[in-house]
């Protein structure tokens, strides 16, 4: 056996939360305790941002396999903090390069970078026998850190072990190239979400989940933007299985899906995760058809923040609306759907101006971030 079951993975995700409470020992289920041992002294902190005072933005606790099944395995359980939660919902946060060269969210990467020296030190101390598997586990922001850690470990020439990734309710961490390359590098990826959990919907496009064009495990199939759906205890209850095959799985929603939205159908929109993905896909479809996708991709390639990228999209949509009456109708349809998603009703007159379009984007991003902040408050 080389991977963790859902019940063990979600239990290990809780270990980092307990370590934060500075307990003398970690309380785990019997199904986990027989396989892994955690030392509360093996807690590694990380920081991100600030020049003078840098509060902890994330940390991990390391564990060692003790059973015959996992005796040559290491587990890393990651957790974020309120500092990292604030960074996630900051639309001015830009992108930063990983050790393997792809662009990812600067706050997440900065936190991991500060952890790497101690992770390396722990791995060296654990080399009494060859490590066969490294399991990176995390819930919420910890899932983002676990994703970057798994990618770094597999891109390192110093690591020969197989690396497996398990996330619960994790946000997106990088662009398309990161998602594609991490999918190829990491030996196995188990990305689990609850329907209605808003955190996996941010940061918005052009950020992508890994695995790229892979599957996600949907522990609960409710819809909406429901803060309580993000709770780790809820994930643990819904993933209490010995096999991932017991959890419903589906193809990852792909922003490259072609979507054109008709203004007359705007009342069909619901403020939920399905429509968040559909609106993202419609934006990309419009940019490609209007011939301005490269302009936006250029801003992303330079490491621009979400606010700058959506500023570029707003300016592009103005130009696209001027190409023809057909394109103007498509821009109107997209904006109409976005307004209903943001809860502003269906009667607002559409304007093809930069200031109006930028305002609509701010409404949508604000609606998502409001739900995300409420969800993160339950954990941080």
Secondary structure, DSSP 4 states (H G I P E B T S, - for coil): --S--HHHHHHHHHHHHHHHTT-SS----HHHHTTEEEEEEEEEEEE-S-SS---EEEEEEEEEE-STTTTTEEEEEEEE-HHHHHHHT-TT--EEE-TTS-EEEHHHHHHHHHHHHHHHHHHHHTTTS---EEEEEEETHHHHHHHHHHHHHHH-TT--SEEEEEEESPPP-B-HHHHHHHHHHSSEEEEEEETT-SGGG-SPTT-B-SSTT-EEEEEE---S--GGGG-HHHHHHHT--S-GGGS-EEEPP-TTS-----GGGGGG--SSHHHHHHHHHHHHHHHHHTT-HHHHHHHHHTT--HHHHHHHHHHHHHHHHTT-HHHHHHHHHHHHHHHHHTT--S-SPP--SHHHHHHHHHHHHHHHHHHHHHHHHTT-
